[in-house]
Amino acid sequence: MELINVLVVDDHQMIRDGIRISLSDIADIRVIGEAAHSAEALKQLREHVSVQVVVMDISLGDETGGTETTRQIKEQYPEIAVLALTMHNEEPHITSMLRAGATGYILKDTGMDELITAIRTVASGQTYFSKEVAATVMNRFMTHSTHRQPNGQIETLTPREREVLQLIAQEFTNHEIADRLFISPRTVDTHRRNLILKLNVKNTAGLVRYAIKQNLVDL
């Protein structure tokens, strides 16, 4: 059984205490750090290099906020999974967190069993949405599918994401990309998912078409 190390980021001490105490009896999950704001979260990640999942509140009590903190975490630590834990179920909040790099989104009125399931799921490299959040996402997709933009803005990509996109378009596998860039295959997969979200495409084939259209690869 692999241990999942968790950092909890929330500006309410009571919430952090509740999560830490509730997870203390779970054999495969360990809270190894807590933070009330962005700067403290990044400091904790520098001190605890084994963190695999960050449980992130959106409404932090500072100017940065949970969405921008998530973006910074994913840029500096792309292999870490971010799970949003919030009271906000509105589509703009969900979309912003997904674009920032979160791979899970659940509500604070969820049960502890679902939080545990969500942590395990995002730690394994998969996505997790609570039932209410999934319904909101699906409603957005159904409402806006006829107005879907073919792709997002390349300016939003980090230099590393551009490198990964170019190699994907050249048909390198995750392991081959990992070897070339000296990162793990899991990190490559995280970049791939973030690229799909940022560029508003459906799958890897969409990434390849986008890269060709942007002249990022030679035909």
SVG drawing of the C-alpha trace seen along z (x, -y; Angstrom):
<svg xmlns="http://www.w3.org/2000/svg" viewBox="-27 -41 44 43">
<polyline fill="none" stroke="black" stroke-width="0.4" points="0.0,0.0 1.5,-3.3 1.3,-6.2 -0.3,-9.4 1.2,-12.6 -1.2,-15.5 -0.9,-19.3 -4.1,-21.0 -4.5,-24.7 -7.4,-26.5 -7.6,-29.9 -9.9,-28.4 -8.0,-26.7 -11.1,-24.7 -11.4,-23.2 -7.7,-22.3 -8.0,-20.7 -11.1,-18.8 -9.5,-17.3 -6.3,-16.4 -8.1,-14.7 -10.5,-12.9 -7.7,-11.6 -5.5,-10.5 -7.1,-7.1 -6.7,-6.4 -3.8,-4.1 -2.8,-5.2 -3.2,-9.0 -1.1,-11.3 -1.4,-15.0 2.2,-16.2 1.5,-20.0 -1.0,-22.8 -1.2,-26.3 -3.6,-29.3 -2.5,-31.2 -0.5,-31.0 3.0,-32.0 2.7,-29.5 1.5,-26.8 4.5,-27.2 6.9,-27.3 5.4,-24.0 5.9,-22.4 9.5,-23.4 9.9,-21.9 7.9,-18.8 9.1,-17.5 7.1,-14.2 3.7,-15.9 1.5,-14.2 -1.8,-15.9 -2.8,-19.4 -6.3,-19.9 -7.0,-23.5 -9.7,-25.9 -10.6,-28.5 -11.3,-31.4 -8.1,-31.9 -7.8,-34.9 -5.2,-36.7 -5.0,-38.5 -3.6,-35.4 -6.5,-33.1 -6.8,-29.4 -7.0,-29.5 -3.7,-31.5 -2.1,-29.4 -3.0,-26.3 -1.6,-27.7 1.7,-28.5 1.9,-25.0 1.3,-23.3 3.9,-25.5 6.5,-24.7 5.4,-21.1 3.5,-19.7 3.6,-16.2 1.5,-17.2 -2.2,-16.8 -4.5,-19.6 -7.9,-18.8 -10.2,-21.7 -12.3,-21.6 -14.8,-24.5 -18.3,-25.8 -18.4,-27.2 -20.3,-25.1 -20.6,-27.9 -19.3,-27.1 -16.8,-30.0 -15.1,-28.8 -14.9,-25.2 -13.6,-26.3 -11.0,-28.6 -9.6,-25.8 -9.5,-23.3 -7.7,-25.7 -5.2,-26.4 -4.4,-22.7 -6.7,-21.1 -7.6,-17.5 -10.3,-17.2 -13.2,-19.4 -15.5,-18.6 -17.7,-20.6 -17.2,-21.2 -20.5,-19.8 -19.4,-16.4 -18.8,-13.5 -15.4,-12.4 -15.7,-9.2 -15.9,-11.1 -12.9,-13.3 -10.9,-10.1 -12.0,-8.7 -11.1,-12.0 -7.6,-12.1 -6.9,-8.5 -8.3,-9.1 -6.3,-12.3 -3.2,-10.8 -3.4,-7.9 -3.4,-10.4 -7.1,-10.4 -9.7,-13.2 -12.5,-13.3 -15.6,-15.5 -18.4,-15.3 -21.8,-14.6 -23.0,-18.2 -19.8,-19.5 -20.0,-16.9 -23.6,-18.0 -22.5,-21.7 -19.6,-20.8 -21.9,-18.7 -24.5,-21.5 -21.8,-23.9 -20.7,-21.5 -24.3,-21.0 -25.0,-24.7 -21.9,-25.9 -20.9,-22.9 -22.4,-24.6 -20.2,-27.7 -17.1,-25.8 -13.9,-27.5 -11.6,-25.2 -8.6,-25.9 -7.3,-28.1 -4.4,-30.5 -0.9,-29.3 0.3,-32.3 -1.1,-30.6 1.3,-27.7 4.4,-27.5 7.8,-26.8 7.7,-23.3 4.1,-22.7 5.3,-23.9 8.1,-21.4 5.7,-18.6 3.2,-19.6 5.9,-19.6 7.1,-16.1 3.5,-14.8 2.9,-16.1 6.1,-14.2 4.4,-11.0 6.8,-10.4 5.3,-8.3 5.0,-9.5 8.1,-7.5 10.1,-8.8 9.1,-12.4 10.0,-11.8 13.5,-10.5 14.1,-13.5 13.0,-16.1 14.4,-14.3 11.0,-14.2 8.7,-11.3 6.1,-9.8 3.5,-10.8 4.6,-14.4 4.3,-14.1 0.7,-12.8 -0.1,-15.8 1.2,-18.2 -0.8,-16.4 -4.1,-16.8 -3.3,-20.4 -2.7,-21.0 -6.0,-19.5 -7.7,-21.8 -5.8,-25.0 -6.1,-24.5 -9.8,-23.5 -9.3,-20.3 -10.9,-16.9 -7.9,-14.5 -4.3,-13.9 -5.3,-14.0 -6.6,-17.5 -3.3,-18.5 -1.5,-17.2 -3.8,-19.1 -3.3,-22.2 0.5,-21.9 0.5,-21.5 -1.8,-24.5 0.5,-26.6 3.6,-25.5 5.1,-24.0 6.3,-20.9 7.8,-20.3 5.7,-18.2"/>
</svg>
